[in-house]
Amino acid sequence: MELGNISKLTYGPGLEAPGSSTPGLVTMAHGFLRLVQPNPLPVEMINFGQSQSEFTQEDIQELLLYELGFLICAAIGILLIILVPLVGCCFCCCRC
C-alpha cells in the first residue's frame, strides 16, 4: 500500500487496500475521516527544527482548529466510557 504525498494540499480517496473484499467499509471509513477532518494539513507550520517555545498562540489555535474533529470524537468517547458503566451500575443497583 502506497502512502502518497502527505504535503499535498488536497486529499483524494487515498489509501485503499488493493483488491479489498470490503469496499463498503473502506468507503465508510473514508467518509468518516472526511467528516471529522475536512481541512487540509497546515504544512507550513510543520518545522522539525523549530523548538516548542517558538510556537505562537495563533499557531496553537490553528493546530487545535485542524484537530477539532478528532478532539470532539475523543471527548464523546471519554464521556461514553464514563457514562455507560455509571448508568449500568445505576440500573443494576437501583431497580425501581
N, C-alpha and C positions, 0 to 999 in steps of 0.2 A: 504494500500500500504506500503510495507516494504522498508526502506531506504537502508539497506545493510551496508557493511563495507566501510566507507569513506576512511580509511587509506590504503586500498588495492591498490597496485601499478597499476594493470591492471583493466580497467573498461570494463564491458560487456554491453549488451544491457540494463540491469538495470531496471529502473523504467518504467514499463508498467502497464497501467490500467488493472485490471483484467476483462476479457471479454469485451475488448474495441470494440466499434462499428466502430471505425475509425482507423484501423491498418495502413492505408496509411499515415495518419497524424502523427501517432506515429513514423513510420519509417522515415518520412521526418524530424521530429524534432530531432531524434537521429542522423541522417546523418548530419544535420546542426551543432549540438553540437560537433560531432567528427571532422568536418571540421574546426570549429572555435578554438577548444581547443584539439589538438591531444596529447599533452604532459600530463603525469601523474602529479598529485598534489605533489609538493615538501613537503612531510610530515615532514621531518627532520627540516625544517625551522620554523614550527609552534610550538611555545613555549609560552604559555599564561602567564608564569611567567616572561618573558623577557620584559624589558622596551623598549620603542621606540628608545632610544638613543643608545642601543646596536646593532642595525641593521647596518651592514656594507654596503658599496656601492655595493659590489658583491651580497649581499642578495637582495637588492632592484632591481638590474638589473635582477636577476634570477626570482623574482616575476613578474616584468614587462614583461619578456620574456614569462612566463607562461600565463599571461593575455593578450598577444599581440593580439590574435584574437578578443577578446571582445573589446579591445581598438580601433581596426580598425573598427569594426562594429559600435561602438559609434561615432567615427569620421565621418563615412559615414552618419549615422543618423542625426547628428547635421548639417552636410553640406546640406543634403536634406531638413531639417526643415528650413534652412535659404534660400536656393536657390529656392525651389519650389514657395513660396509666392512672392519672388522677381521677378522671371521670369513671373509668372502670372500677377503681377502688371504691368510689362513692356508690356506684350501683351495687357492688358486691356487699359492702358493709352496711349500707343504709337502705335495705329493701323495704320500700314504702308501699 
